[in-house]
Amino acid sequence: MTESKMSSYKALRVSVVGSGMGGLAAALVFSKKGFMEVHLYETAPALGFVGAGIQIAPNLIRVLDGLGIWHNSDIEKEVTQVQEVGIYDGATNNALA
């Protein structure tokens, strides 16, 4: 791609809908790639702790590391290694697998 064509792409206004892991990562990538106007839209009134954990697969860790936001981050410091996984019936708490 020619430099002038890339400059015209970077002048585009980018909208990212949702501030979950994917939305935040997408907005960061556009910003790091030099897009001049990146807008992130979220319907939640505030962002914060919701009491739920997330599982991050190794391929997402590589993406976050490539974005420069994994090593020495608060995310990395809070990681708990999963030792085992089970599937349970929510009503009876009986193991299904």
Biopython code that builds the backbone (N, CA, C, O; Angstrom):
import numpy as np
from Bio.PDB.StructureBuilder import StructureBuilder

atoms = [
    (1, "MET", "N", (0.843, -1.163, 0.000)),
    (1, "MET", "CA", (0.000, 0.000, 0.000)),
    (1, "MET", "C", (0.894, 1.234, 0.000)),
    (1, "MET", "O", (1.877, 1.306, 0.739)),
    (2, "THR", "N", (0.545, 2.187, -0.826)),
    (2, "THR", "CA", (1.358, 3.401, -0.920)),
    (2, "THR", "C", (1.172, 4.261, 0.329)),
    (2, "THR", "O", (0.172, 4.150, 1.039)),
    (3, "GLU", "N", (2.158, 5.117, 0.578)),
    (3, "GLU", "CA", (2.099, 5.975, 1.764)),
    (3, "GLU", "C", (0.908, 6.921, 1.724)),
    (3, "GLU", "O", (0.271, 7.156, 2.751)),
    (4, "SER", "N", (0.596, 7.472, 0.539)),
    (4, "SER", "CA", (-0.539, 8.402, 0.454)),
    (4, "SER", "C", (-1.859, 7.682, 0.711)),
    (4, "SER", "O", (-2.769, 8.240, 1.325)),
    (5, "LYS", "N", (-1.958, 6.431, 0.236)),
    (5, "LYS", "CA", (-3.182, 5.665, 0.470)),
    (5, "LYS", "C", (-3.310, 5.344, 1.965)),
    (5, "LYS", "O", (-4.402, 5.427, 2.527)),
    (6, "MET", "N", (-2.188, 4.977, 2.606)),
    (6, "MET", "CA", (-2.222, 4.675, 4.030)),
    (6, "MET", "C", (-2.581, 5.919, 4.833)),
    (6, "MET", "O", (-3.315, 5.827, 5.817)),
    (7, "SER", "N", (-2.075, 7.077, 4.429)),
    (7, "SER", "CA", (-2.411, 8.330, 5.116)),
    (7, "SER", "C", (-3.897, 8.624, 5.011)),
    (7, "SER", "O", (-4.505, 9.102, 5.969)),
    (8, "SER", "N", (-4.490, 8.342, 3.847)),
    (8, "SER", "CA", (-5.925, 8.593, 3.697)),
    (8, "SER", "C", (-6.735, 7.635, 4.567)),
    (8, "SER", "O", (-7.775, 8.022, 5.100)),
    (9, "TYR", "N", (-6.274, 6.390, 4.719)),
    (9, "TYR", "CA", (-6.959, 5.455, 5.614)),
    (9, "TYR", "C", (-6.881, 5.937, 7.054)),
    (9, "TYR", "O", (-7.865, 5.854, 7.788)),
    (10, "LYS", "N", (-5.721, 6.441, 7.465)),
    (10, "LYS", "CA", (-5.538, 6.888, 8.846)),
    (10, "LYS", "C", (-6.367, 8.123, 9.168)),
    (10, "LYS", "O", (-6.579, 8.438, 10.339)),
    (11, "ALA", "N", (-6.837, 8.826, 8.140)),
    (11, "ALA", "CA", (-7.695, 9.991, 8.353)),
    (11, "ALA", "C", (-9.152, 9.586, 8.584)),
    (11, "ALA", "O", (-9.970, 10.426, 8.958)),
    (12, "LEU", "N", (-9.486, 8.313, 8.366)),
    (12, "LEU", "CA", (-10.853, 7.840, 8.590)),
    (12, "LEU", "C", (-11.207, 7.915, 10.071)),
    (12, "LEU", "O", (-10.347, 7.736, 10.934)),
    (13, "ARG", "N", (-12.469, 8.179, 10.356)),
    (13, "ARG", "CA", (-12.964, 8.116, 11.729)),
    (13, "ARG", "C", (-13.350, 6.672, 12.019)),
    (13, "ARG", "O", (-14.138, 6.075, 11.285)),
    (14, "VAL", "N", (-12.801, 6.120, 13.078)),
    (14, "VAL", "CA", (-13.050, 4.726, 13.436)),
    (14, "VAL", "C", (-13.952, 4.687, 14.662)),
    (14, "VAL", "O", (-13.700, 5.378, 15.650)),
    (15, "SER", "N", (-15.005, 3.872, 14.594)),
    (15, "SER", "CA", (-15.895, 3.666, 15.736)),
    (15, "SER", "C", (-15.798, 2.219, 16.172)),
    (15, "SER", "O", (-15.894, 1.308, 15.349)),
    (16, "VAL", "N", (-15.609, 2.006, 17.454)),
    (16, "VAL", "CA", (-15.579, 0.668, 18.037)),
    (16, "VAL", "C", (-16.735, 0.603, 19.025)),
    (16, "VAL", "O", (-16.849, 1.454, 19.907)),
    (17, "VAL", "N", (-17.587, -0.398, 18.881)),
    (17, "VAL", "CA", (-18.756, -0.536, 19.744)),
    (17, "VAL", "C", (-18.499, -1.640, 20.757)),
    (17, "VAL", "O", (-18.277, -2.795, 20.391)),
    (18, "GLY", "N", (-18.532, -1.275, 22.031)),
    (18, "GLY", "CA", (-18.335, -2.230, 23.112)),
    (18, "GLY", "C", (-16.948, -2.132, 23.713)),
    (18, "GLY", "O", (-15.943, -2.157, 23.002)),
    (19, "SER", "N", (-16.905, -2.020, 25.029)),
    (19, "SER", "CA", (-15.608, -1.884, 25.685)),
    (19, "SER", "C", (-15.219, -3.142, 26.447)),
    (19, "SER", "O", (-14.626, -3.078, 27.525)),
    (20, "GLY", "N", (-15.566, -4.289, 25.865)),
    (20, "GLY", "CA", (-15.071, -5.548, 26.405)),
    (20, "GLY", "C", (-13.620, -5.734, 25.980)),
    (20, "GLY", "O", (-12.999, -4.816, 25.446)),
    (21, "MET", "N", (-13.094, -6.910, 26.217)),
    (21, "MET", "CA", (-11.690, -7.179, 25.864)),
    (21, "MET", "C", (-11.425, -6.917, 24.384)),
    (21, "MET", "O", (-10.421, -6.302, 24.027)),
    (22, "GLY", "N", (-12.327, -7.385, 23.528)),
    (22, "GLY", "CA", (-12.139, -7.207, 22.086)),
    (22, "GLY", "C", (-12.231, -5.759, 21.653)),
    (22, "GLY", "O", (-11.418, -5.293, 20.855)),
    (23, "GLY", "N", (-13.221, -5.041, 22.176)),
    (23, "GLY", "CA", (-13.394, -3.639, 21.814)),
    (23, "GLY", "C", (-12.236, -2.774, 22.266)),
    (23, "GLY", "O", (-11.748, -1.935, 21.509)),
    (24, "LEU", "N", (-11.792, -2.976, 23.504)),
    (24, "LEU", "CA", (-10.655, -2.202, 24.008)),
    (24, "LEU", "C", (-9.394, -2.502, 23.210)),
    (24, "LEU", "O", (-8.628, -1.597, 22.880)),
    (25, "ALA", "N", (-9.180, -3.791, 22.898)),
    (25, "ALA", "CA", (-7.995, -4.158, 22.109)),
    (25, "ALA", "C", (-8.068, -3.553, 20.709)),
    (25, "ALA", "O", (-7.068, -3.050, 20.197)),
    (26, "ALA", "N", (-9.255, -3.601, 20.088)),
    (26, "ALA", "CA", (-9.400, -3.032, 18.742)),
    (26, "ALA", "C", (-9.125, -1.533, 18.747)),
    (26, "ALA", "O", (-8.413, -1.031, 17.877)),
    (27, "ALA", "N", (-9.686, -0.814, 19.723)),
    (27, "ALA", "CA", (-9.453, 0.630, 19.808)),
    (27, "ALA", "C", (-7.972, 0.929, 20.008)),
    (27, "ALA", "O", (-7.443, 1.873, 19.421)),
    (28, "LEU", "N", (-7.308, 0.135, 20.827)),
    (28, "LEU", "CA", (-5.875, 0.332, 21.060)),
    (28, "LEU", "C", (-5.071, 0.083, 19.790)),
    (28, "LEU", "O", (-4.151, 0.841, 19.480)),
    (29, "VAL", "N", (-5.412, -0.972, 19.053)),
    (29, "VAL", "CA", (-4.700, -1.275, 17.806)),
    (29, "VAL", "C", (-4.858, -0.137, 16.806)),
    (29, "VAL", "O", (-3.873, 0.308, 16.217)),
    (30, "PHE", "N", (-6.083, 0.337, 16.608)),
    (30, "PHE", "CA", (-6.287, 1.449, 15.667)),
    (30, "PHE", "C", (-5.472, 2.670, 16.084)),
    (30, "PHE", "O", (-4.859, 3.335, 15.249)),
    (31, "SER", "N", (-5.473, 2.954, 17.371)),
    (31, "SER", "CA", (-4.726, 4.110, 17.866)),
    (31, "SER", "C", (-3.223, 3.933, 17.655)),
    (31, "SER", "O", (-2.544, 4.852, 17.195)),
    (32, "LYS", "N", (-2.704, 2.744, 17.994)),
    (32, "LYS", "CA", (-1.265, 2.483, 17.832)),
    (32, "LYS", "C", (-0.845, 2.469, 16.364)),
    (32, "LYS", "O", (0.308, 2.755, 16.041)),
    (33, "LYS", "N", (-1.782, 2.136, 15.478)),
    (33, "LYS", "CA", (-1.475, 2.115, 14.043)),
    (33, "LYS", "C", (-1.554, 3.502, 13.421)),
    (33, "LYS", "O", (-1.310, 3.658, 12.225)),
    (34, "GLY", "N", (-1.892, 4.505, 14.215)),
    (34, "GLY", "CA", (-1.848, 5.871, 13.725)),
    (34, "GLY", "C", (-3.157, 6.460, 13.250)),
    (34, "GLY", "O", (-3.179, 7.566, 12.710)),
    (35, "PHE", "N", (-4.267, 5.728, 13.445)),
    (35, "PHE", "CA", (-5.555, 6.312, 13.078)),
    (35, "PHE", "C", (-5.808, 7.506, 13.990)),
    (35, "PHE", "O", (-5.681, 7.404, 15.210)),
    (36, "MET", "N", (-6.166, 8.639, 13.388)),
    (36, "MET", "CA", (-6.212, 9.899, 14.128)),
    (36, "MET", "C", (-7.460, 10.073, 14.975)),
    (36, "MET", "O", (-7.437, 10.809, 15.962)),
    (37, "GLU", "N", (-8.545, 9.413, 14.608)),
    (37, "GLU", "CA", (-9.802, 9.606, 15.335)),
    (37, "GLU", "C", (-10.438, 8.249, 15.615)),
    (37, "GLU", "O", (-11.038, 7.644, 14.726)),
    (38, "VAL", "N", (-10.304, 7.774, 16.849)),
    (38, "VAL", "CA", (-10.859, 6.489, 17.262)),
    (38, "VAL", "C", (-11.846, 6.752, 18.396)),
    (38, "VAL", "O", (-11.486, 7.332, 19.420)),
    (39, "HIS", "N", (-13.090, 6.323, 18.205)),
    (39, "HIS", "CA", (-14.131, 6.518, 19.217)),
    (39, "HIS", "C", (-14.582, 5.159, 19.731)),
    (39, "HIS", "O", (-14.826, 4.242, 18.946)),
    (40, "LEU", "N", (-14.691, 5.032, 21.037)),
    (40, "LEU", "CA", (-15.127, 3.802, 21.686)),
    (40, "LEU", "C", (-16.485, 4.067, 22.330)),
    (40, "LEU", "O", (-16.623, 4.981, 23.144)),
    (41, "TYR", "N", (-17.487, 3.269, 21.964)),
    (41, "TYR", "CA", (-18.844, 3.456, 22.480)),
    (41, "TYR", "C", (-19.222, 2.296, 23.389)),
    (41, "TYR", "O", (-18.970, 1.133, 23.073)),
    (42, "GLU", "N", (-19.830, 2.630, 24.518)),
    (42, "GLU", "CA", (-20.243, 1.630, 25.503)),
    (42, "GLU", "C", (-21.556, 2.089, 26.128)),
    (42, "GLU", "O", (-21.714, 3.272, 26.433)),
    (43, "THR", "N", (-22.502, 1.167, 26.322)),
    (43, "THR", "CA", (-23.789, 1.540, 26.915)),
    (43, "THR", "C", (-23.776, 1.486, 28.439)),
    (43, "THR", "O", (-24.626, 2.104, 29.080)),
    (44, "ALA", "N", (-22.836, 0.765, 29.028)),
    (44, "ALA", "CA", (-22.771, 0.695, 30.493)),
    (44, "ALA", "C", (-22.466, 2.083, 31.055)),
    (44, "ALA", "O", (-21.640, 2.809, 30.500)),
    (45, "PRO", "N", (-23.127, 2.453, 32.149)),
    (45, "PRO", "CA", (-22.899, 3.783, 32.714)),
    (45, "PRO", "C", (-21.500, 3.965, 33.295)),
    (45, "PRO", "O", (-21.002, 5.087, 33.377)),
    (46, "ALA", "N", (-20.870, 2.870, 33.698)),
    (46, "ALA", "CA", (-19.513, 2.946, 34.249)),
    (46, "ALA", "C", (-18.818, 1.613, 34.014)),
    (46, "ALA", "O", (-19.464, 0.568, 33.946)),
    (47, "LEU", "N", (-17.520, 1.659, 33.892)),
    (47, "LEU", "CA", (-16.737, 0.440, 33.731)),
    (47, "LEU", "C", (-16.119, 0.090, 35.075)),
    (47, "LEU", "O", (-15.732, 0.973, 35.841)),
    (48, "GLY", "N", (-16.032, -1.184, 35.350)),
    (48, "GLY", "CA", (-15.427, -1.580, 36.612)),
    (48, "GLY", "C", (-15.591, -3.059, 36.859)),
    (48, "GLY", "O", (-16.001, -3.814, 35.978)),
    (49, "PHE", "N", (-15.269, -3.453, 38.048)),
    (49, "PHE", "CA", (-15.316, -4.843, 38.468)),
    (49, "PHE", "C", (-16.760, -5.318, 38.540)),
    (49, "PHE", "O", (-17.606, -4.654, 39.140)),
    (50, "VAL", "N", (-17.047, -6.470, 37.928)),
    (50, "VAL", "CA", (-18.411, -7.000, 37.939)),
    (50, "VAL", "C", (-18.513, -8.319, 38.698)),
    (50, "VAL", "O", (-19.587, -8.918, 38.748)),
    (51, "GLY", "N", (-17.427, -8.772, 39.281)),
    (51, "GLY", "CA", (-17.467, -9.990, 40.072)),
    (51, "GLY", "C", (-17.310, -11.268, 39.281)),
    (51, "GLY", "O", (-17.485, -12.356, 39.829)),
    (52, "ALA", "N", (-16.990, -11.164, 38.027)),
    (52, "ALA", "CA", (-16.824, -12.350, 37.191)),
    (52, "ALA", "C", (-15.376, -12.458, 36.734)),
    (52, "ALA", "O", (-14.717, -11.452, 36.472)),
    (53, "GLY", "N", (-14.904, -13.658, 36.644)),
    (53, "GLY", "CA", (-13.561, -13.871, 36.116)),
    (53, "GLY", "C", (-13.606, -14.049, 34.615)),
    (53, "GLY", "O", (-14.661, -14.321, 34.042)),
    (54, "ILE", "N", (-12.477, -13.898, 33.992)),
    (54, "ILE", "CA", (-12.370, -14.168, 32.560)),
    (54, "ILE", "C", (-11.230, -15.142, 32.350)),
    (54, "ILE", "O", (-10.245, -15.143, 33.089)),
    (55, "GLN", "N", (-11.377, -15.959, 31.346)),
    (55, "GLN", "CA", (-10.312, -16.882, 30.987)),
    (55, "GLN", "C", (-9.646, -16.354, 29.732)),
    (55, "GLN", "O", (-10.310, -16.076, 28.733)),
    (56, "ILE", "N", (-8.340, -16.218, 29.790)),
    (56, "ILE", "CA", (-7.586, -15.703, 28.654)),
    (56, "ILE", "C", (-6.760, -16.846, 28.075)),
    (56, "ILE", "O", (-5.881, -17.393, 28.740)),
    (57, "ALA", "N", (-7.051, -17.192, 26.840)),
    (57, "ALA", "CA", (-6.325, -18.268, 26.162)),
    (57, "ALA", "C", (-4.923, -17.797, 25.782)),
    (57, "ALA", "O", (-4.682, -16.597, 25.652)),
    (58, "PRO", "N", (-4.002, -18.742, 25.604)),
    (58, "PRO", "CA", (-2.626, -18.369, 25.248)),
    (58, "PRO", "C", (-2.518, -17.492, 24.002)),
    (58, "PRO", "O", (-1.649, -16.623, 23.933)),
    (59, "ASN", "N", (-3.395, -17.712, 23.015)),
    (59, "ASN", "CA", (-3.302, -16.875, 21.809)),
    (59, "ASN", "C", (-3.671, -15.422, 22.106)),
    (59, "ASN", "O", (-3.104, -14.518, 21.493)),
    (60, "LEU", "N", (-4.604, -15.170, 23.028)),
    (60, "LEU", "CA", (-4.927, -13.794, 23.401)),
    (60, "LEU", "C", (-3.782, -13.167, 24.191)),
    (60, "LEU", "O", (-3.520, -11.972, 24.053)),
    (61, "ILE", "N", (-3.103, -13.949, 25.009)),
    (61, "ILE", "CA", (-1.936, -13.426, 25.733)),
    (61, "ILE", "C", (-0.884, -12.955, 24.741)),
    (61, "ILE", "O", (-0.258, -11.916, 24.950)),
    (62, "ARG", "N", (-0.681, -13.705, 23.663)),
    (62, "ARG", "CA", (0.286, -13.279, 22.635)),
    (62, "ARG", "C", (-0.154, -11.970, 21.981)),
    (62, "ARG", "O", (0.679, -11.108, 21.703)),
    (63, "VAL", "N", (-1.454, -11.816, 21.735)),
    (63, "VAL", "CA", (-1.965, -10.567, 21.151)),
    (63, "VAL", "C", (-1.736, -9.408, 22.118)),
    (63, "VAL", "O", (-1.231, -8.359, 21.716)),
    (64, "LEU", "N", (-2.104, -9.585, 23.391)),
    (64, "LEU", "CA", (-1.906, -8.528, 24.386)),
    (64, "LEU", "C", (-0.433, -8.184, 24.547)),
    (64, "LEU", "O", (-0.077, -7.018, 24.716)),
    (65, "ASP", "N", (0.415, -9.194, 24.493)),
    (65, "ASP", "CA", (1.860, -8.951, 24.577)),
    (65, "ASP", "C", (2.332, -8.157, 23.364)),
    (65, "ASP", "O", (3.149, -7.246, 23.497)),
    (66, "GLY", "N", (1.823, -8.498, 22.183)),
    (66, "GLY", "CA", (2.182, -7.771, 20.968)),
    (66, "GLY", "C", (1.737, -6.312, 21.003)),
    (66, "GLY", "O", (2.354, -5.452, 20.374)),
    (67, "LEU", "N", (0.660, -6.040, 21.746)),
    (67, "LEU", "CA", (0.181, -4.664, 21.908)),
    (67, "LEU", "C", (0.950, -3.917, 22.997)),
    (67, "LEU", "O", (0.765, -2.717, 23.196)),
    (68, "GLY", "N", (1.813, -4.648, 23.695)),
    (68, "GLY", "CA", (2.604, -4.022, 24.750)),
    (68, "GLY", "C", (1.847, -3.818, 26.048)),
    (68, "GLY", "O", (2.222, -2.965, 26.853)),
    (69, "ILE", "N", (0.780, -4.591, 26.266)),
    (69, "ILE", "CA", (-0.012, -4.395, 27.481)),
    (69, "ILE", "C", (-0.129, -5.660, 28.326)),
    (69, "ILE", "O", (-1.074, -5.789, 29.105)),
    (70, "TRP", "N", (0.801, -6.585, 28.190)),
    (70, "TRP", "CA", (0.740, -7.801, 29.005)),
    (70, "TRP", "C", (1.830, -7.820, 30.064)),
    (70, "TRP", "O", (1.524, -7.811, 31.256)),
    (71, "HIS", "N", (3.086, -7.844, 29.660)),
    (71, "HIS", "CA", (4.182, -7.963, 30.627)),
    (71, "HIS", "C", (4.237, -6.759, 31.548)),
    (71, "HIS", "O", (4.092, -5.615, 31.119)),
    (72, "ASN", "N", (4.452, -7.044, 32.833)),
    (72, "ASN", "CA", (4.536, -6.022, 33.881)),
    (72, "ASN", "C", (3.262, -5.199, 34.002)),
    (72, "ASN", "O", (3.306, -4.036, 34.405)),
    (73, "SER", "N", (2.135, -5.796, 33.656)),
    (73, "SER", "CA", (0.854, -5.083, 33.738)),
    (73, "SER", "C", (0.066, -5.581, 34.944)),
    (73, "SER", "O", (0.388, -6.613, 35.532)),
    (74, "ASP", "N", (-0.970, -4.831, 35.299)),
    (74, "ASP", "CA", (-1.867, -5.277, 36.365)),
    (74, "ASP", "C", (-2.563, -6.571, 35.971)),
    (74, "ASP", "O", (-2.881, -7.393, 36.830)),
    (75, "ILE", "N", (-2.799, -6.755, 34.684)),
    (75, "ILE", "CA", (-3.445, -7.985, 34.209)),
    (75, "ILE", "C", (-2.561, -9.178, 34.544)),
    (75, "ILE", "O", (-3.022, -10.140, 35.159)),
    (76, "GLU", "N", (-1.304, -9.122, 34.147)),
    (76, "GLU", "CA", (-0.386, -10.239, 34.368)),
    (76, "GLU", "C", (-0.227, -10.532, 35.861)),
    (76, "GLU", "O", (-0.115, -11.693, 36.254)),
    (77, "LYS", "N", (-0.217, -9.499, 36.687)),
    (77, "LYS", "CA", (-0.028, -9.677, 38.132)),
    (77, "LYS", "C", (-1.204, -10.390, 38.791)),
    (77, "LYS", "O", (-1.033, -11.012, 39.839)),
    (78, "GLU", "N", (-2.388, -10.313, 38.201)),
    (78, "GLU", "CA", (-3.598, -10.896, 38.789)),
    (78, "GLU", "C", (-3.918, -12.296, 38.266)),
    (78, "GLU", "O", (-4.921, -12.885, 38.668)),
    (79, "VAL", "N", (-3.097, -12.828, 37.391)),
    (79, "VAL", "CA", (-3.379, -14.114, 36.750)),
    (79, "VAL", "C", (-3.347, -15.263, 37.752)),
    (79, "VAL", "O", (-2.486, -15.326, 38.629)),
    (80, "THR", "N", (-4.298, -16.157, 37.600)),
    (80, "THR", "CA", (-4.320, -17.413, 38.335)),
    (80, "THR", "C", (-4.294, -18.528, 37.305)),
    (80, "THR", "O", (-5.129, -18.555, 36.401)),
    (81, "GLN", "N", (-3.358, -19.438, 37.429)),
    (81, "GLN", "CA", (-3.268, -20.552, 36.492)),
    (81, "GLN", "C", (-4.400, -21.544, 36.766)),
    (81, "GLN", "O", (-4.594, -21.967, 37.906)),
    (82, "VAL", "N", (-5.137, -21.910, 35.732)),
    (82, "VAL", "CA", (-6.225, -22.883, 35.859)),
    (82, "VAL", "C", (-5.615, -24.269, 36.010)),
    (82, "VAL", "O", (-4.825, -24.703, 35.171)),
    (83, "GLN", "N", (-5.984, -24.958, 37.078)),
    (83, "GLN", "CA", (-5.457, -26.295, 37.338)),
    (83, "GLN", "C", (-6.354, -27.389, 36.752)),
    (83, "GLN", "O", (-5.860, -28.422, 36.299)),
    (84, "GLU", "N", (-7.660, -27.163, 36.762)),
    (84, "GLU", "CA", (-8.591, -28.125, 36.180)),
    (84, "GLU", "C", (-9.890, -27.416, 35.830)),
    (84, "GLU", "O", (-10.184, -26.336, 36.342)),
    (85, "VAL", "N", (-10.656, -28.038, 34.954)),
    (85, "VAL", "CA", (-11.925, -27.480, 34.506)),
    (85, "VAL", "C", (-12.989, -28.561, 34.629)),
    (85, "VAL", "O", (-12.732, -29.722, 34.312)),
    (86, "GLY", "N", (-14.156, -28.198, 35.078)),
    (86, "GLY", "CA", (-15.257, -29.141, 35.169)),
    (86, "GLY", "C", (-16.537, -28.503, 34.670)),
    (86, "GLY", "O", (-16.662, -27.279, 34.635)),
    (87, "ILE", "N", (-17.482, -29.338, 34.287)),
    (87, "ILE", "CA", (-18.789, -28.859, 33.845)),
    (87, "ILE", "C", (-19.821, -29.425, 34.814)),
    (87, "ILE", "O", (-19.894, -30.635, 35.031)),
    (88, "TYR", "N", (-20.622, -28.522, 35.397)),
    (88, "TYR", "CA", (-21.569, -28.924, 36.427)),
    (88, "TYR", "C", (-22.980, -28.480, 36.076)),
    (88, "TYR", "O", (-23.180, -27.470, 35.401)),
    (89, "ASP", "N", (-23.958, -29.253, 36.548)),
    (89, "ASP", "CA", (-25.358, -28.879, 36.436)),
    (89, "ASP", "C", (-25.602, -27.759, 37.445)),
    (89, "ASP", "O", (-25.353, -27.935, 38.638)),
    (90, "GLY", "N", (-26.087, -26.609, 36.973)),
    (90, "GLY", "CA", (-26.283, -25.465, 37.852)),
    (90, "GLY", "C", (-27.336, -25.684, 38.921)),
    (90, "GLY", "O", (-27.256, -25.074, 39.987)),
    (91, "ALA", "N", (-28.321, -26.536, 38.669)),
    (91, "ALA", "CA", (-29.396, -26.769, 39.636)),
    (91, "ALA", "C", (-28.995, -27.763, 40.716)),
    (91, "ALA", "O", (-29.367, -27.608, 41.879)),
    (92, "THR", "N", (-28.234, -28.786, 40.330)),
    (92, "THR", "CA", (-27.903, -29.856, 41.285)),
    (92, "THR", "C", (-26.445, -29.848, 41.722)),
    (92, "THR", "O", (-26.090, -30.505, 42.701)),
    (93, "ASN", "N", (-25.618, -29.132, 41.026)),
    (93, "ASN", "CA", (-24.173, -29.096, 41.268)),
    (93, "ASN", "C", (-23.508, -30.452, 41.006)),
    (93, "ASN", "O", (-22.396, -30.701, 41.472)),
    (94, "ASN", "N", (-24.194, -31.326, 40.259)),
    (94, "ASN", "CA", (-23.605, -32.610, 39.882)),
    (94, "ASN", "C", (-22.666, -32.413, 38.703)),
    (94, "ASN", "O", (-22.960, -31.657, 37.777)),
    (95, "ALA", "N", (-21.538, -33.101, 38.751)),
    (95, "ALA", "CA", (-20.575, -33.022, 37.653)),
    (95, "ALA", "C", (-21.168, -33.660, 36.403)),
    (95, "ALA", "O", (-21.729, -34.754, 36.467)),
    (96, "LEU", "N", (-21.045, -32.981, 35.268)),
    (96, "LEU", "CA", (-21.542, -33.510, 33.998)),
    (96, "LEU", "C", (-20.411, -34.084, 33.160)),
    (96, "LEU", "O", (-20.640, -34.953, 32.319)),
    (97, "ALA", "N", (-19.219, -33.614, 33.377)),
    (97, "ALA", "CA", (-18.075, -34.115, 32.598)),
    (97, "ALA", "C", (-16.823, -34.046, 33.431)),
    (97, "ALA", "O", (-15.748, -34.420, 32.962)),
]
sb = StructureBuilder()
sb.init_structure("model")
sb.init_model(0)
sb.init_chain("A")
sb.init_seg("    ")
for serial, (resi, resn, name, xyz) in enumerate(atoms, 1):
    if name == "N":
        sb.init_residue(resn, " ", resi, " ")
    sb.init_atom(name, np.array(xyz, "f"), 0.0, 1.0, " ", f" {name:<3s}", serial, name[0])
structure = sb.get_structure()
